[in-house]
Amino acid sequence: MIESRPRSKNDHVCGREALEQRQEFQCSYPVQGGCVRKWDEMETLLDHAIHTLGGDHLKNSESRILITEPPLNPVDNKKKMMEVLFESLNFGSVNISNQAILVLYAQGLLSGMVIDCGEGVTQIVPVYEGFVPNHLIKRHSIVGQNITSYLSSLLQLRCNSSHIYDLETVKEIKEKMCYAAYDLDQERRLARETTVLVEKYTLPDGTSVKVDRERFECTEVYFDPALIDMECKGLSDFVFDTIQECDVSTRKHFYEHMVLS
């Protein structure tokens, strides 16, 4: 969400409109590290999302809403969310569900390992028969923001535009062009010997930058945190260790069904 100064309700813009005007407004992120930190701004964002999707004809008091929550969501956060939805937005009924369980349900599964890689939090969540053992939920140190920052540093070696330092622009490049390499050696060979991986991205000032090996090198941070000087295990090793901590009888289900969200 983006907001301008001075701060008033009429000064808020959200979503795509906010991104297009981010040079004129002060950027604000109500959710940090998987938890809501600024509730007044979150209320504005929820109201915008609900009426954008439902239209002006939507009557909250006659509607039901399903809200997802991250694992280990603090009770105070849950209570505040209920307060906002019932008292401020006037919904008739509310259901708050664990997002990892819903991810599995969407795949037609009751058991599996959900690897939730978000911009501010990465969580490893084992789900068995619709139940989440809270003591086995893990948080990984590498999050989407780390990938964006690393991609920015890689692109600075290729392009001198000031927009490469704008993380929102770099984030858009990441989301549109980047991927995790299935065979890293092969991808590096393609980048070195051919131009098949080269894609052009037009920056907001009209100039363009060619993105090549950066497309897959940035995501390697997940598997090799040392690239950004972080001392922790790579994501694949971290997932393996998490499964090994689970009961022997359930491990087979987690190895068979891994869902990335």
C-alpha positions, 0 to 999 in steps of 0.5 A, spaced: 500 500 500 502 507 498 500 513 502 501 520 501 503 526 506 499 529 510 496 522 512 488 522 511 483 517 509 483 520 502 490 520 501 491 513 500 491 509 494 492 501 493 494 496 489 496 497 482 494 504 482 499 505 488 505 502 484 504 506 478 504 513 483 510 510 488 514 516 486 509 521 488 507 517 495 510 514 501 510 507 501 507 503 507 507 495 508 502 494 513 504 486 513 511 485 515 515 478 517 508 475 516 504 479 521 500 485 521 504 491 524 499 497 522 492 495 523 489 502 520 493 501 514 491 494 513 483 496 514 484 500 508 487 495 504 482 490 506 476 495 504 480 496 498 481 489 496 474 487 498 470 492 494 475 491 488 473 484 488 466 484 490 464 491 487 460 497 490 453 492 490 457 488 495 454 488 502 458 486 508 453 485 513 450 479 508 456 476 506 461 471 509 469 472 508 474 467 509 481 469 511 487 465 511 492 466 517 500 464 517 502 458 522 503 460 529 499 467 528 499 470 535 493 470 538 492 478 539 493 478 531 487 473 530 483 477 535 485 484 532 483 481 525 476 479 528 475 485 531 476 489 524 472 484 520 466 484 525 466 491 527 470 496 522 468 492 516 461 489 518 461 482 516 456 477 517 460 471 519 468 470 518 472 464 518 480 464 519 483 458 517 491 456 516 493 457 509 498 451 509 492 447 510 488 450 505 494 450 500 493 442 500 486 442 500 486 446 493 491 440 491 486 435 493 490 433 499 490 432 506 497 430 508 503 433 505 509 438 506 507 446 504 513 450 503 511 457 503 516 462 500 513 469 501 516 476 501 517 477 508 517 470 511 519 463 509 515 457 513 516 450 512 509 447 514 508 439 515 500 437 515 498 430 516 491 428 515 489 436 516 492 437 522 498 441 523 503 439 529 505 446 531 512 444 534 514 442 527 513 448 523 520 452 521 521 458 519 527 459 514 532 465 514 531 467 507 525 470 504 523 474 498 526 480 500 533 477 500 532 475 493 530 482 490 536 485 494 541 480 491 538 481 484 538 488 484 546 487 486 547 483 480 543 488 475 547 493 478 553 490 475 550 490 468 546 497 468 547 504 471 540 506 471 537 509 478 531 504 477 535 498 478 536 501 486 528 501 486 526 495 489 519 495 487 522 495 480 527 489 481 521 485 484 517 486 478 523 483 474 524 478 479 516 476 478 516 476 471 523 473 469 526 469 474 526 462 476 530 456 480 534 452 475 533 445 475 540 443 473 544 449 475 550 447 471 546 447 464 543 453 465 550 457 467 553 453 460 547 456 456 548 463 459 555 462 457 555 459 450 548 462 448 543 468 448 537 463 449 536 466 456 537 473 454 530 477 456 529 485 455 526 489 460 524 496 459 525 500 465 520 506 468 525 511 464 524 508 458 531 505 458 532 497 457 536 492 461 538 485 458 537 480 464 541 473 462 544 469 468 541 473 473 534 470 472 536 464 475 542 466 479 538 470 484 534 464 486 540 460 488 540 464 495 535 460 497 540 454 496 546 457 498 545 463 503 553 464 503 551 468 497 549 474 501 553 472 507 548 469 511 550 463 515 544 458 515 542 451 511 539 452 504 532 451 503 532 444 500 537 441 506 532 445 511 526 441 508 530 435 509 531 436 516 524 438 518 521 432 515 527 427 519 524 430 525 517 428 524 514 421 526 517 415 521 510 413 519 508 420 516 515 422 513 513 418 506 507 422 506 511 429 506 516 426 501 511 424 496 507 431 497 511 437 497 507 443 495 510 450 494 506 456 495 
